[in-house]
């Protein structure tokens, strides 16, 4: 699934921005108790000075793709 998200980003001309956080991508965080969740990665961006959650995802790459698709990403 992760490689599918990377392939989709490439097809759309998007870049999944790498970060030095636990998830490995800009705008993506690994939620606590990740081992018990089916969608442990959360995508979020800052819009107008406020954090806006974009959703939870099964892989960090899927969450990063969502961030990349956003105007703020």
C-alpha positions in Angstrom: 0.0 0.0 0.0 2.8 2.4 0.8 4.4 2.0 -2.6 1.0 2.6 -4.2 0.8 6.0 -2.4 4.3 6.9 -3.7 3.4 5.9 -7.2 0.2 7.9 -7.0 2.1 11.0 -5.8 4.5 10.6 -8.7 1.6 10.2 -11.2 0.1 13.4 -9.9 3.4 15.3 -9.9 3.5 15.6 -6.1 6.3 15.3 -3.7 6.0 13.5 -0.3 8.1 15.8 1.9 10.4 13.9 4.2 10.8 15.0 7.8 12.8 13.9 10.8 9.7 13.1 12.9 8.6 9.6 13.9 6.4 9.2 10.9 9.1 10.4 8.5 7.0 12.8 6.5 6.0 16.5 6.9 2.5 17.0 8.3 2.2 13.4 9.4 2.3 12.2 13.0 2.2 8.7 14.5 -0.6 8.5 17.0 -0.1 7.1 20.5 -1.1 3.4 20.9 -0.3 3.0 17.2 0.0 -0.8 17.6 -3.7 -1.0 18.4 -5.0 1.3 15.6 -5.8 0.3 12.1 -5.1 3.9 10.9 -2.3 5.1 13.2 -1.0 8.0 11.0 -2.6 11.4 11.2 -2.2 14.0 8.5 -2.6 17.7 9.5 -1.6 21.1 8.1 -1.6 24.6 9.4 -4.2 26.9 7.7 -4.7 30.5 8.7 -2.7 29.9 11.9 -4.9 26.9 12.9 -4.1 23.2 12.7 -6.5 21.3 10.4 -6.6 17.6 10.7 -7.0 15.9 7.3 -7.7 12.4 8.5 -6.1 9.2 9.8 -4.4 6.7 7.5 -3.0 3.1 7.5 0.4 4.2 6.3 2.6 7.2 6.6 2.9 7.5 2.8 -0.9 7.6 2.5 -1.1 10.4 5.0 1.8 12.2 3.3 0.0 12.0 0.0 -3.1 13.6 1.6 -0.8 16.5 2.9 0.8 16.9 -0.5 -2.6 17.2 -2.2 -3.6 20.0 0.2 -2.9 23.6 -0.8 -0.8 24.1 2.4 1.2 20.9 1.8 
